[in-house]
Each structure stands twice: as C-alpha cells, then as structure tokens.
C-alpha cells in the first residue's frame, strides 16, 4: 500500500487550490452598476443648455448635405462657414471640388450665386427661406445655433423636466409664440439629442436631432444633424467633418464675389 501525501504536500496543495479559487473569483467578480446621473431641476437643465449654447460662436466644416421635399431628392458635398448670430457661407461643391453654388447670409441679406449659369439672386434672409433651405421654420440666428448643435431656447412661460427612456426631457411653453419645445438631453454628456417643436394644439411642426458629438478643444459639436417638417414632407440630413469651432472669421469671408456684369435677380 502506497503512503498518503505528507502534511507539507497537503498544505501546499490546498494553497494552490485556494490561490486558483481566489484568482478566479477576482476575474469573475460582478460588474458594479454605475449610478445614473442625478436629474437636475428644470431650471438647472435650462441653464446648462444656455451655458453650452454660448460656448460656440463660429464654426468651419466640410461635409455632405441630403435634402428631400415631397419626393424630390438632392445631395451635395459642401463647405460650411458660420458666425453667430447672423452670418453664413455655404458652398455646394462639384465632385472635383469646385463651387457650383454659393450661398451667403449676412446682416439679414441672403445672396445666391451660380457660377456655371452666371446667375445671382439677392433678398431678405427670411424665416421662409430658412425653411426652404434647411427644413427649419426658424430665424437665421436659430438655424445657425442648430447647425452648431445648440437648440433654440424660447423665453418660457413654464418649464418642466422629467426622465424618459434613460434621457432627460426639458419641456418649454414658449411665452410669446404659444409653441411648445421638447428637448431630449443625454444625461452622461449633457448633449442635446433631439428637439420637437409643437403647435399650441399639439401638432408636430418640426423635429431636429443631433448625433455623433465630438469634443474639439473645450466644446462638443455634432457631426450629424437631421431636420424634418412632417407637414411638408421636407427633410434635411447634414453630415459634418473637419470641424473647427470658434475660429476668428473676418466678415470678408462671408461676402460673395459676384461679377459686376451679372444681373442680380430678386430672391423671394
């Protein structure tokens, strides 16, 4: 009969088993659930959005633009330049990179120039024009905010906030227009994710969504923007890259160089 293991061998064997069990338990320890961010009050959430709004004043980017309205579809590469509250330059580019259409908005005046047709138009930068161009029934300053990932925040008669499906929802009853704004915010980053504008009767007038936020310097800006006017079957999708916020941009960069011999038509 073979002798059993000695006390030293038994103790050493148990030490190995205990070590394996200990390491296994460490490797398979359950994940600790992260505590959700504490929901701020409605006024605090509004102030946070207002503070973020002020952080982006100019933006330069390139990207693509897709637009559809009542079945008609168009897409184009573009170069974008804006300075809040009221200056915009948008160049629609050919596949070779040359400009096929230039749009400028400055001091309340909009200009369009089509080099290939030697055609130019000029008129007021109205809300109606913003709606036709960007599927946003808003003023120029509000549209520029949307392009920077900043929802327009109306002066509110009443403000409420709640948690819904893991997001923070801010509700604004607009004081002057009678409209209602519903803004969805990412609790982790504080980014606005979407915005719904409703009429006083509750009809959805416009929706906007932002995604793909990137931190550039000390600000966060979206790389994808979508806007929709359900009643007019109008939709815009804007993708941005090479984002460069808060550059010092001289006014001259927003001015179109329309040849003197080109007859300027009214833009309505």
C-alpha positions in Angstrom: 0.0 0.0 0.0 1.4 3.4 -1.1 1.8 6.0 1.7 -0.6 9.0 1.5 0.7 12.5 1.0 2.5 14.1 3.8 1.2 17.1 5.7 3.5 19.5 3.8 2.3 18.3 0.4 -1.4 18.5 1.6 -0.9 22.1 2.8 0.9 23.1 -0.4 -1.9 21.5 -2.5 -4.6 23.5 -0.6 -2.6 26.7 -1.0 -2.6 26.2 -4.8 -6.3 25.4 -4.9 -7.1 28.5 -2.7 -4.9 30.6 -4.9 -6.7 29.4 -8.1 -10.1 30.0 -6.5 -9.1 33.4 -5.3 -7.8 34.5 -8.7 -11.0 33.0 -10.4 -13.3 34.9 -8.1 -11.3 38.2 -8.8 -11.5 37.6 -12.5 -15.2 36.9 -12.5 -16.3 39.5 -10.0 -19.6 41.0 -10.9 -19.6 44.5 -12.5 -20.6 47.3 -10.3 -23.5 49.1 -11.9 -22.8 52.8 -12.5 -25.1 55.2 -10.7 -27.2 57.2 -13.2 -26.6 60.9 -13.2 -28.8 62.8 -10.9 -31.7 64.5 -12.6 -31.3 68.3 -12.3 -34.2 70.6 -11.8 -35.9 72.1 -14.9 -34.3 75.5 -14.3 -30.9 73.9 -13.8 -31.2 71.9 -17.0 -32.3 75.0 -18.9 -29.3 77.0 -17.5 -26.9 74.2 -18.5 -28.2 74.3 -22.1 -27.9 78.1 -22.2 -24.3 77.9 -20.9 -23.4 75.3 -23.6 -25.1 77.5 -26.2 -22.7 80.3 -25.5 -19.6 78.2 -26.0 -19.8 78.0 -29.8 -19.8 81.3 -31.7 -18.2 80.3 -35.1 -17.9 77.1 -37.0 -16.0 75.9 -40.1 -16.6 72.4 -41.5 -17.0 70.4 -44.7 -19.4 67.5 -45.3 -22.4 66.3 -47.2 -26.0 67.5 -47.4 -29.0 65.5 -48.3 -32.3 67.2 -48.9 -35.8 65.9 -49.8 -39.1 67.6 -50.3 -42.3 65.9 -51.4 -40.4 63.1 -53.2 -37.7 65.3 -54.8 -34.2 64.4 -53.6 -30.9 66.1 -53.8 -27.4 65.5 -52.3 -24.2 67.5 -52.5 -20.8 67.9 -50.8 -20.4 71.3 -49.1 -18.1 73.6 -47.3 -19.7 75.5 -44.3 -18.7 78.6 -42.6 -20.8 80.4 -40.0 -20.6 83.1 -37.3 -23.4 83.6 -34.9 -25.8 85.2 -34.7 -26.3 86.1 -38.4 -23.5 85.2 -40.9 -23.4 82.1 -43.1 -21.5 80.9 -46.1 -22.3 77.6 -47.8 -20.5 76.3 -50.9 -22.1 73.4 -52.8 -19.2 71.6 -54.4 -18.8 69.5 -57.5 -17.1 66.1 -57.4 -13.9 67.9 -58.5 -14.2 70.3 -55.5 -15.1 73.4 -57.4 -18.1 75.6 -56.3 -21.3 75.0 -58.2 -23.5 77.3 -56.0 -22.6 79.8 -53.3 -25.0 81.0 -50.5 -24.2 83.9 -48.3 -26.3 85.3 -45.4 -25.0 88.5 -43.7 -26.7 91.4 -41.9 -30.2 90.0 -42.8 -29.5 89.7 -46.5 -29.2 86.5 -48.5 -27.3 86.1 -51.7 -27.0 83.1 -54.1 -24.6 82.9 -57.0 -24.4 80.1 -59.5 -21.1 80.4 -61.4 -22.0 77.9 -64.2 -25.1 80.0 -65.1 -23.6 83.4 -64.2 -26.8 83.9 -62.2 -27.2 85.8 -58.9 -30.1 86.4 -56.6 -30.4 88.7 -53.6 -33.2 89.1 -51.0 -34.0 89.2 -47.3 -32.9 86.2 -45.2 -36.4 85.4 -44.1 -37.8 82.5 -41.9 -39.5 81.2 -45.1 -36.1 81.0 -46.9 -34.6 79.2 -43.9 -37.4 76.7 -44.0 -36.8 76.0 -47.7 -33.1 75.7 -47.3 -32.7 73.8 -44.0 -36.2 72.4 -43.3 -36.3 74.6 -40.2 -39.1 77.1 -39.6 -36.8 79.4 -37.7 -34.9 82.7 -37.8 -31.3 82.8 -39.1 -29.8 83.0 -35.6 -31.8 80.0 -34.5 -30.8 78.0 -37.6 -27.1 78.8 -37.0 -27.5 77.5 -33.4 -29.0 74.3 -34.7 -26.0 73.8 -37.1 -23.7 74.2 -34.0 -25.7 71.6 -32.1 -27.5 74.2 -29.9 -31.3 74.0 -29.8 -33.1 77.4 -29.8 -34.5 78.0 -26.4 -37.5 80.2 -26.4 -38.4 82.6 -23.5 -40.6 80.3 -21.5 -43.8 80.9 -19.6 -43.4 77.5 -17.9 -40.5 75.0 -17.7 -40.7 71.3 -16.7 -38.3 68.4 -16.7 -38.6 64.6 -16.4 -36.7 61.4 -17.1 -37.9 59.3 -20.0 -36.3 56.2 -21.5 -32.9 57.0 -19.9 -32.9 60.6 -21.2 -33.7 63.9 -19.6 -36.6 65.7 -21.2 -36.9 69.5 -20.9 -40.4 71.0 -21.7 -40.7 74.7 -22.6 -44.0 76.5 -23.1 -42.9 79.5 -25.2 -44.1 82.8 -23.8 -44.8 84.8 -27.0 -45.5 82.3 -29.8 -47.6 79.8 -28.0 -45.4 77.0 -29.2 -44.1 74.1 -27.1 -40.5 72.9 -27.2 -39.5 69.4 -26.1 -35.7 68.8 -25.8 -34.1 65.4 -25.1 -30.7 65.6 -23.3 -28.1 62.9 -22.8 -27.6 62.6 -19.0 -24.0 61.4 -19.3 -22.6 64.1 -21.6 -25.2 66.8 -21.4 -25.5 66.8 -25.2 -28.9 67.7 -26.8 -30.1 64.6 -28.7 -33.3 65.9 -30.2 -35.9 68.6 -30.3 -39.6 68.6 -31.1 -41.5 71.8 -31.8 -45.3 71.6 -31.3 -48.1 74.0 -32.0 -50.5 75.1 -29.3 -52.8 72.3 -30.4 -50.1 69.7 -30.1 -49.3 69.2 -33.8 -45.7 68.4 -34.5 -44.3 71.3 -36.6 -40.6 70.4 -36.8 -38.1 67.9 -35.4 -34.4 68.1 -35.1 -31.9 65.5 -34.0 -28.1 65.7 -33.3 -25.7 62.8 -33.0 -22.0 61.9 -33.3 -20.9 64.6 -30.9 -17.1 65.2 -30.8 -15.1 67.2 -28.4 -13.0 69.8 -30.3 -11.0 72.0 -27.9 -13.2 72.7 -25.0 -16.6 72.4 -26.8 -18.7 69.5 -28.1 -20.2 69.7 -31.6 -22.3 67.2 -33.5 -21.2 65.5 -36.8 -24.7 64.6 -37.9 -27.8 66.8 -37.9 -31.3 65.9 -39.1 -34.3 68.2 -39.5 -37.8 67.4 -40.7 -41.0 69.3 -41.4 -43.7 66.5 -41.4 -46.5 68.6 -42.8 -44.5 69.5 -45.9 -42.7 66.2 -46.3 -39.4 68.1 -46.1 -36.2 66.6 -44.6 -32.6 67.6 -44.3 -29.6 65.5 -43.3 -26.3 67.2 -42.8 -23.0 65.4 -42.1 -20.0 67.4 -40.9 -16.3 66.6 -40.7 -13.1 68.6 -40.2 -15.0 70.7 -37.6 -13.2 73.8 -36.4 -15.2 75.8 -33.9 -14.5 79.3 -32.5 -12.2 80.5 -35.2 -11.7 84.2 -35.7 -13.5 84.7 -39.1 -13.4 88.1 -40.8 -16.6 89.4 -42.3 -15.0 89.4 -45.8 -15.1 85.6 -45.9 -19.0 85.7 -46.0 -19.1 88.1 -48.9 -19.8 86.6 -52.4 -17.7 87.9 -55.3 -20.4 88.4 -57.9 -19.1 89.7 -61.2 -20.2 93.3 -61.9 -21.7 92.4 -65.2 -24.0 89.7 -63.6 -27.6 90.9 -63.3 -28.9 90.3 -59.7 -32.4 88.9 -59.5 -34.7 89.2 -56.5 -34.7 86.3 -54.1 -38.1 85.6 -52.7 
